[in-house]
Amino acid sequence: MAGTELPAVIVNISRGGPGLGDIGPSQGDYFQAVKGGGHGDYRQLVLAPGTVQEAYDLIGKAFDLAFAYRNPVMLLGDAIIGQMMEPVTLGTGRDTANIDQDLGWNLLGKGQRAPRLLKSLHLTDGALAGHNLRLREKYESMEQDVWFDNFLVDDAELIVVAFGSIGRIAKSTIRKLRADGKNVGLHRPIPLFPFPRQELERLAAAEKRFLTIEHNLGQMVEDVRLAIRKHTDSDFYGHLPGNLPTPEDFEQPILAALGVRS
């Protein structure tokens, strides 16, 4: 789909693995989603909701991005959000008036126009190289669609970086530690690709320290370290897949990153 430039929305509610694993919560699909599960130099946009409301809202955003870039978009949730029930404010519905509009590439029946061929096969000399260069320009243009949730980062000594439901749980931990006088903040990426590397580099240049918390053995932390490598490094805490974390589980890793002995 990426090679053929077909818009698509894919929902992945990741669970414990590898292999059959279990149906418990995990964030072990980060590499598969962000780095790609197929061959070639392709990318897909990846959106990581932290609440059920955000999952609902991001589905509409995912379709908008898929059609804007003619590219697959993945909504990467996890078994916590996938099995959670909480109130959601429903939207007023999406505009489908142009659903049958001729976009210049979609297949709506031939009619009076010339035939259209959608393909990812490029066998003539230089064709594949040119196609990949054009795709790279598109992937680079996706940098305009980066946003994130910063929570109490301005005066923070330590920035916790966490995505999805783990970011939500870590925010509860940070609220408690703030009440105890600890200067901790949270950076929660929402698109995981494109990754908010410029914002993380800005925070690193302000002499913040970092702790990446994930529900896996260490995946997004590689992208965090790449983003801040000119200034500092990131500690890591991985909650084991299949086990449901609580805000209390993150207290000691955060205090340890702050250099506070329990």
N, C-alpha and C positions, 0 to 999 in steps of 0.2 A: 504493500500500500504506500509506503514512503517512497519507493522507487517509481511507482506509477503516479504518485501525487494524488492519491485518493483520500478525501477526508473521512475520518472514522473516529468514533468514541469508544474506547475500551475501558471497562470497569474491572479492576483487580482488587478483590478483598483478600489480602494475603493472610496466610495461616502458617502454622509451624511446619518447618521442613528441615533438611532437604528430603526429597522423595515423598513418600506418603505422609510422613510426619504425623500431625494430628490436626484437629480443628480449633486448637487454641490460638490465642493472639500472637502475632509476630510481625516484624517489619523486615523479614528476610528477603523480600522481593525487590529491594531498592536497586541492587545491581542490575537485575533482569529488566526493570522498568526504565532506569535512567541510562544505563550503558548499552542496552539493546540485547534482545534475545535472538537476533538473526545476524546474517553476515553483511559485510559492506559498511561504508561510512554513512549510515543513516542515523537520524535522531528523531525522537518523538517528544512532544510536550508532555510533561507529567505534573499532575495537580494532586496535592496531598491534603485532604480535608482533616480538620481536627475535631469537628463536631458533626452531628447528624444534619444540623441546619446548613453548615458549610458544604457538606456533601451534596445536599439538595441544590444549593445555589451554584456550586461549581459544575454541575451537569450542564446547565444552560451555557455557562461560560465555556465549557469544553467544546460544545457544538459550535459556538461562535469562533473559537480559535481554530478548530478543525477546518472550517470552511474558509476562514481568512487566509490560512497558510496552505490549504490543500494538503493536509498532513494528518497522520494519526495523533490523537491525544488520549493519554491514559489517565483515568482517575484512580489513584493508588490509595486505597483504604486499607483497613486491617480488620481482624476479627473482633476487635473491641467495638469499633464503629458499626461493623456489619451486624452485630448481635445486640446493639443498644437500642433502647426505646426512649425517646425524649420528645418534648413538644417541638414542632416545626411550623414556622409561618410560611404558608404556601404563597407562591407568586400569583400574579393575575393571568398567567398564560403567556406563551410566546407568539410572536407574529409569524404566522405561516402563510401570509398572503402571497409571498414570492417563492413558495416551495416548488412550483413547476417552472420557475424562471430558467431560461437558457443562459448558462454561465460561460458558454464558449468551450467547455470541456466535458460537461456531463452528458449522459446518454438518455435522451428523452424520446427516442424514435427518430428515424432518419428524416422523414418529411422532405422538404425541398433543399436541405443543406447537404454539403459534401460529407462523406463518411468520416468518422472520427475513430482513431486508433489509440487506445490507452495501453501502454506497455512499460515494462522495466527492462527490456532487452535491448542492448545497444551494441551492435557487432561491428559497425563500420569504424575505420581508423579514427581515433580521436573522439568518437561520439560519447563513449562512457566517461572519459575525462571531462569533457565539456559539461555533461549532465551533472557530474559530481561537483564541479565548480559552481554551477548554478544553484544546486541544492545547498552547498555550503553557505552561499550568500543568504539564502533563505533562513537557514538555521541561525546565522549570526544576527539576522534582523529580528529574531524572536527575543533578543535581549530587551526589547522595548516592553515586553510583557512579563516583567519580573515584579513581584510584590511579596510582602512578608508581614509578619506580625512581630513588632518589637515591643517588649514589655519591660519597662523600667531599666533601659539600657544606658541612659545618658550618664548617670552617676555610678553605674555598676563597676565594681572591681573585677567581677567574674561574669562572663556571658555564657549561659547555658544554651547550646544549640540543639534543638530537637524538633522533629517534624511529626505531623499527624496527631494521633491520640496521645502519644508520648509527650508531645509539646504541651498538650492540655493538662496532663497529669503533672508535668514539671512546673507549670505555672502555679498550680496549687501549692507545691513545695516551696516555690520562691516567695509566694505571699506569706507563708509561715515564717520563713527565714528572714524576710524583710521586717516582720514584726519583732523578730529577735535581734534586729540591728545589723544584719548581714547584708552587705551591698551586692546583691546578685540580681541579674537581669536575664531575660529570655529573648532569643532570636529564633523565630519559628518560620522556616521557609515554607511557602505555600506552593508555588511552582518549584519542583525539584529539578526540572530542566525546562527553561533555562534556570541555572542556579544563581542565587543572589551573591555572587562572589564580590562585586564591587562594594556592597553594603558591609559584608564581613571584613573586607580589607579596610574599609573606613573605620570600623570599630577597632580593628587590630592596630591601626596607625595611631589610635587614641590611647594606646598602651593598656588595652583590656586584656584580661586572661580568658581562656576558653575551656569549656568542658562540653564535649559532645555526648549526648545520651541517646541511645537507640535501643530498640527492642530486637536486637540481633547481636552478632559477635563483632560488628564493626564494618560498616559499609559507607554511609554518608560521611563519616569522619574523614575519609580520604579526600572528599571534595572540600570539606571545611579546611583541612590542612593545606590543600593546594591554594585556596583563596587567601589564606593569611600567612603563607610561607615567608613572605618578605619581612615580616615583622615579628612573628611568634609562632607557637605551636598550639595544639589542642590536646588536652587530656581526654580520655575516653572512659565511659562506663556503659557496658552492655548488659541489659537485663535479659536473661535467658529466654529464648522463644518458648511459647506454650504456657508460661507462668504469667498471671495477671499482675502487673505492678500497681503499687499504691503510691501516693505522695510520700509516705514515710520511707519507702524503699530508696528514694533519691536523696534523702537528707544527708546521709553519711558520705556518699560520693561527692556531693557538692561541698560539704564542709572540708573534706580531704583536699579537694582542688583549691579551696581557699587557704589551706594550710592550718586549719583549726583541728586540734586533736579532740576526739570524743572523750 
